[in-house]
Amino acid sequence: MKSVPQLILFLCFFTIFITNAQVFNPYYNGIVENTSSTNILNDLTTLVDFGVKEPGSSEIENAKNWIIARYQALGYTAIETQEFNVSGQTTSNIIITKTGSVYPNTFLIIDGHYDTINGPGANDNGSGTILILELARLLKDVDTEYSIKFIHFSGEEEGLIGSEYYVNNTVIPENLDIKLVLNIDEVGGVAGMNNNTIVCERDESSPGSNNAQSAQATQEMANCFGLYSNLQTEISYAYASDYMPFEDNGEIITGLYEANESPYPHGPNDIIENMDPDYVFEVAKGTLGSALHFAVAREPLGISENNLEANIMLYPNPTEGILNIRLNTSLSEPLEMAVFDVLGKKVYNTSLNIENTTLDLRFLGSGVYAAVFKTGDDLAVKRIILE
């Protein structure tokens, strides 16, 4: 049996609630530090080598098949394609879903277009496409409370046709519950320039019902870039990319765009040699930190050798206030229970002496709480969601 000092009790509590605050999270940072510049460059080289990826072309079809194969190799199985027409040509959106553990029917959408026009599109939007693939690789086995959809749109260059089709044929008819749309478009920087700033875009257009929420999310993303990348941030407005059909539908949006705007998109010189892959690497790190924050990644616990946590069952959870506690083990001494709010304030405590107990927590406000259980040297932490 391992001795668990009070410091560990605090660290365990801190681990649960740090995900709800805009502070440096060591668990998030450990994932961010696995971002691979080699993966980014190799994938970008492969994508660019397909050539000009216009709807209806063999080049975009080959790119689509390669993107799907990359997700399959990462272990994703919930992969869909959505066909539609652009000027009489058939092309496809690619939608990959990672299911959340607490809110499986509420989605963080991370999107970018993979079609190009008049050139291979290393920056516009190979940079965004490859960044999303790297995020998907690193998030694959991370427990997130919210579901994530990684979406690669086609038809963007012809007027946001793929994203508009997705909103009209999926989001609206399915009444999709979207927490946030994070659009990534042209984040490659310019070779030879000091690419040290990323533009974080917020909704400033009509309808304005979600502008405040968009501004909040965009500021939180900028904060994440400060925590997990070496880039500075600039706040600007969202326009002319695949988040706009979502904005028109009243969704909360945010986006990323390079601060040093490249002169090469939509032409044959939009190649890797004219962009800054190291900049894409830093953008990937900040975006990954943001995704972990927005999807609410949960660090695996596992503190006690006798697995006290596994022997405590809380139900229903989420709850409207009546919480049942079942202990799947006999008690040799009382089990102390303390409940903390997101600010770390103890709001309730009790001592449990029997295996089955019902608590009335209706006096607490709606929100997320930590229930810390301790008996002897053993400790467990459970999350309680009050509705």
C-alpha positions in Angstrom: 0.0 0.0 0.0 1.4 3.4 -1.1 1.5 6.3 1.3 -0.3 9.4 -0.2 0.7 12.6 1.4 -1.5 15.7 1.4 0.6 17.2 -1.5 -0.6 14.4 -3.7 -4.2 15.0 -2.6 -3.8 18.6 -3.8 -2.1 17.6 -7.0 -4.8 15.2 -7.8 -7.5 17.8 -7.3 -5.4 20.3 -9.3 -5.2 17.8 -12.2 -9.0 17.6 -12.5 -9.7 21.3 -12.3 -6.8 22.7 -14.2 -8.6 21.7 -17.4 -11.3 24.3 -16.6 -8.9 27.2 -16.2 -6.6 29.1 -18.6 -3.3 28.2 -16.9 -0.4 26.1 -18.0 -1.3 22.4 -17.8 1.6 20.0 -17.6 -0.5 17.1 -19.0 -1.5 19.2 -22.0 2.1 20.3 -22.5 3.3 16.7 -22.4 1.1 16.0 -25.4 2.0 19.2 -27.2 5.7 18.4 -26.9 5.1 15.3 -29.0 4.3 17.4 -32.0 6.6 16.3 -34.8 8.1 18.7 -37.3 9.3 15.7 -39.3 5.7 14.4 -39.6 4.5 17.8 -40.6 7.1 18.2 -43.4 6.8 14.7 -44.7 3.0 14.8 -44.9 3.1 18.3 -46.4 5.6 17.1 -49.1 3.3 14.1 -49.9 0.2 16.3 -50.2 1.9 18.9 -52.3 3.2 16.2 -54.7 -0.3 15.4 -55.7 -0.4 18.6 -57.7 -3.2 21.0 -58.3 -6.2 19.6 -56.4 -9.3 21.1 -58.1 -12.7 19.5 -57.7 -13.3 16.6 -60.2 -9.6 16.1 -60.8 -7.6 12.9 -60.3 -5.2 14.9 -58.1 -7.9 15.8 -55.5 -9.2 12.2 -55.6 -5.7 10.9 -54.9 -5.3 13.4 -52.1 -8.7 12.4 -50.6 -7.7 8.7 -50.6 -4.4 9.5 -49.1 -6.0 11.6 -46.3 -8.4 8.8 -45.5 -5.6 6.3 -45.5 -3.6 8.4 -43.0 -6.6 8.5 -40.6 -7.0 4.7 -41.0 -3.3 4.2 -40.2 -3.8 6.3 -37.0 -6.6 4.0 -35.9 -9.6 6.1 -36.7 -12.7 4.2 -37.9 -15.5 6.8 -37.9 -14.5 8.2 -41.3 -17.2 9.5 -43.7 -17.1 11.1 -47.1 -19.8 13.5 -48.3 -20.1 13.9 -52.1 -21.4 17.1 -53.7 -21.0 18.9 -57.1 -18.9 21.9 -57.9 -19.6 23.3 -61.4 -20.7 19.9 -62.5 -17.7 18.1 -61.0 -18.1 15.6 -58.1 -15.9 16.1 -55.1 -16.0 15.2 -51.4 -15.8 16.5 -47.9 -13.9 14.1 -45.5 -15.3 13.9 -41.9 -13.6 12.0 -39.1 -15.2 11.8 -35.7 -13.5 11.2 -32.3 -16.2 10.5 -29.6 -16.0 12.3 -26.3 -16.5 10.5 -23.0 -18.8 12.9 -21.2 -20.6 14.9 -24.0 -20.5 12.5 -26.9 -23.2 14.4 -28.8 -21.5 17.9 -28.5 -18.7 18.6 -31.0 -15.6 20.7 -31.3 -15.2 21.0 -35.1 -11.6 21.5 -36.4 -11.7 22.2 -40.1 -9.7 23.3 -43.1 -10.0 22.9 -46.9 -7.8 20.6 -48.9 -8.7 21.7 -52.4 -6.4 24.1 -54.3 -6.6 26.3 -57.4 -4.0 27.1 -60.0 -1.2 25.5 -58.0 -0.2 22.8 -55.5 -1.3 24.8 -52.5 1.5 24.1 -50.0 0.4 27.0 -47.9 -3.2 27.4 -49.1 -4.2 25.1 -47.6 -1.7 22.3 -47.3 -0.5 23.9 -44.1 -3.9 23.7 -42.5 -4.6 20.2 -43.9 -1.4 18.8 -42.5 -1.8 20.6 -39.2 -5.2 18.9 -38.7 -3.7 15.5 -39.4 -1.0 16.1 -36.8 -3.6 17.1 -34.3 -5.6 14.0 -35.0 -2.5 11.9 -34.5 -1.8 13.3 -31.1 -5.4 13.4 -29.9 -6.3 9.8 -31.0 -5.9 8.2 -27.6 -6.5 11.2 -25.4 -9.7 11.1 -23.3 -11.7 14.2 -24.2 -15.0 15.2 -22.6 -16.4 16.6 -25.9 -16.4 14.9 -29.2 -14.2 16.2 -32.0 -14.9 16.3 -35.7 -11.9 16.7 -38.0 -13.3 18.0 -41.3 -11.4 18.5 -44.6 -13.6 20.5 -46.9 -13.4 20.6 -50.7 -14.8 23.4 -52.9 -13.6 26.2 -50.7 -11.8 27.9 -53.5 -15.0 28.0 -55.6 -16.9 29.8 -52.8 -17.1 27.8 -49.6 -19.2 25.3 -51.4 -18.2 22.2 -49.4 -18.7 23.8 -46.0 -22.0 25.3 -47.0 -23.1 21.9 -48.2 -22.1 20.3 -44.9 -24.0 22.9 -42.9 -27.1 22.6 -45.1 -27.1 18.8 -45.3 -25.6 17.7 -42.0 -25.6 20.4 -39.3 -29.1 21.8 -39.9 -31.1 18.6 -40.6 -29.3 16.7 -37.8 -29.5 19.6 -35.4 -25.8 19.1 -34.7 -24.8 20.4 -31.3 -21.6 22.3 -32.0 -19.5 23.7 -29.1 -17.1 25.6 -31.4 -15.9 25.7 -35.0 -12.1 26.2 -35.3 -11.1 26.9 -38.9 -7.5 26.6 -40.1 -6.7 28.3 -43.4 -3.2 29.3 -44.7 -0.9 29.1 -41.7 2.4 28.5 -43.5 4.1 31.8 -43.2 6.6 33.3 -45.7 10.1 32.0 -46.3 12.8 34.5 -45.2 10.5 36.5 -43.0 10.2 36.6 -39.2 7.1 34.5 -38.8 6.5 35.0 -35.1 2.8 35.9 -34.9 -0.5 34.0 -35.6 -3.7 35.8 -36.3 -6.6 34.5 -34.1 -9.9 35.4 -35.9 -13.2 36.1 -34.2 -16.7 36.7 -35.4 -17.5 40.3 -35.9 -20.3 40.0 -38.5 -24.1 39.7 -38.5 -25.9 38.0 -37.0 -24.2 39.2 -33.9 -25.9 36.8 -31.4 -22.7 34.7 -30.9 -20.1 37.4 -31.3 -19.4 37.6 -27.6 -18.9 33.9 -27.3 -16.7 33.9 -30.4 -14.6 36.7 -28.9 -14.2 34.7 -25.7 -13.2 31.5 -27.5 -10.8 33.4 -29.6 -9.1 35.0 -26.6 -8.9 31.6 -24.9 -7.2 30.3 -28.1 -4.8 33.2 -28.0 -4.0 32.4 -24.4 -3.3 28.8 -25.3 -0.8 29.9 -28.0 1.0 31.9 -25.3 1.1 28.8 -23.0 2.1 26.1 -25.5 3.9 27.8 -28.5 6.6 30.4 -29.1 4.2 32.6 -31.2 2.7 35.9 -30.4 -0.9 36.5 -31.2 -3.0 39.1 -33.0 -6.8 39.3 -32.7 -8.6 40.0 -36.0 -12.0 39.3 -37.7 -13.2 36.2 -39.4 -13.9 36.4 -43.2 -14.0 34.4 -46.5 -13.2 30.9 -45.2 -15.0 27.7 -44.3 -16.3 28.9 -40.9 -18.6 31.4 -42.6 -21.5 29.0 -43.4 -21.3 27.9 -39.7 -21.4 31.6 -38.7 -24.5 32.2 -40.9 -26.2 29.3 -39.0 -25.5 30.9 -35.7 -22.6 28.7 -34.6 -19.7 30.0 -32.4 -16.6 30.3 -34.6 -12.9 31.1 -34.4 -10.0 30.7 -36.8 -6.3 30.9 -37.5 -4.5 32.7 -40.3 -0.9 33.7 -40.9 0.2 37.2 -39.9 2.7 37.5 -42.7 0.4 37.0 -45.6 2.0 35.0 -48.5 1.8 36.5 -52.0 1.9 33.0 -53.6 -1.5 31.3 -53.0 -3.7 30.5 -56.0 -0.6 30.1 -58.2 2.2 27.7 -59.2 4.6 29.2 -56.7 2.6 28.1 -53.6 5.3 25.6 -52.8 7.1 24.5 -49.6 10.2 26.4 -50.5 8.2 29.7 -50.3 6.7 29.0 -46.8 8.1 28.4 -43.3 7.6 24.8 -42.0 9.0 25.8 -38.6 6.2 28.3 -38.3 3.6 25.5 -39.1 5.2 23.5 -36.3 4.7 26.3 -33.8 1.1 26.9 -35.1 0.4 23.1 -34.6 1.6 23.3 -31.0 -0.6 26.2 -30.1 -3.6 24.7 -32.0 -3.1 21.4 -30.2 -3.1 23.2 -26.8 -6.3 25.0 -27.8 -7.9 21.7 -28.9 -7.1 20.1 -25.6 -8.6 23.1 -23.8 -11.8 23.3 -25.9 -12.4 19.5 -25.9 -11.5 19.3 -22.2 -8.8 16.6 -22.2 -8.8 14.4 -19.1 -5.6 13.1 -17.6 -5.7 9.4 -16.5 -5.7 9.1 -12.8 -4.5 6.0 -11.0 -3.1 7.0 -7.6 -3.9 4.1 -5.3 -2.4 0.7 -5.6 -5.6 -0.9 -4.2 -7.6 0.9 -6.8 -9.9 2.7 -4.4 -11.2 4.8 -7.3 -12.5 1.7 -9.1 -14.4 0.7 -6.0 -16.4 3.9 -5.8 -19.5 4.4 -8.0 -21.4 7.7 -8.3 -24.8 7.7 -10.0 -26.6 9.3 -11.6 -23.8 11.5 -12.9 -24.6 14.1 -14.2 -27.2 14.6 -11.6 -29.8 17.2 -10.6 -28.6 17.0 -7.0 -29.4 13.6 -5.6 -26.2 11.5 -5.7 -26.0 7.8 -4.8 -22.6 6.5 -3.7 -21.9 2.7 -3.9 -18.8 1.2 -2.4 -17.8 -2.1 -3.9 -15.6 -3.0 -1.0 -16.0 -3.3 2.7 -14.9 -0.4 5.0 -12.5 -1.1 7.8 -12.5 2.6 8.7 -14.7 5.6 7.7 -14.3 7.0 4.2 -13.8 10.7 4.3 -15.4 12.6 1.5 -14.9 16.3 0.5 -16.4 18.2 -2.4 -14.5 21.1 -4.0 -15.7 23.7 -6.5 -13.7 24.8 -9.6 -12.0 27.5 -7.5 -10.7 24.9 -5.0 -13.1 25.9 -2.2 -14.4 23.0 -0.1 -18.2 23.2 -0.3 -19.2 20.0 1.4 -17.7 17.2 3.5 -19.0 14.1 5.2 -17.8 10.7 6.6 -19.2 7.5 5.0 -19.6 4.5 7.2 -21.8 2.2 5.1 -21.4 0.8 1.5 -24.5 2.6 0.1 -25.2 6.2 0.7 -27.5 8.9 -0.8 -26.5 12.5 -0.7 -28.6 15.6 -1.4 -26.4 18.2 -3.1 -29.2 20.3 -4.5 -27.9 23.3 -2.4 -24.9 23.5 -4.7 -25.1 25.4 -8.0 -24.9 23.8 -11.4 -21.3 23.0 -12.5 -18.4 20.6 -12.2 -17.1 19.6 -8.8 -14.4 17.3 -7.5 -15.3 14.6 -4.9 -12.1 13.6 -3.0 -12.3 10.3 -1.1 -9.7 9.3 1.5 -9.4 6.3 3.8 -6.2 5.6 5.6 -3.4 6.2 3.0 -5.7 5.5 0.0 -7.1 8.3 -2.0 -9.5 8.6 -5.0 -10.9 11.6 -6.9 -14.2 11.6 -8.8 -15.8 14.3 -10.9 -19.4 15.3 -10.1 -21.5 17.2 -12.7 -24.5 19.0 -11.3 -27.2 20.1 -13.8 
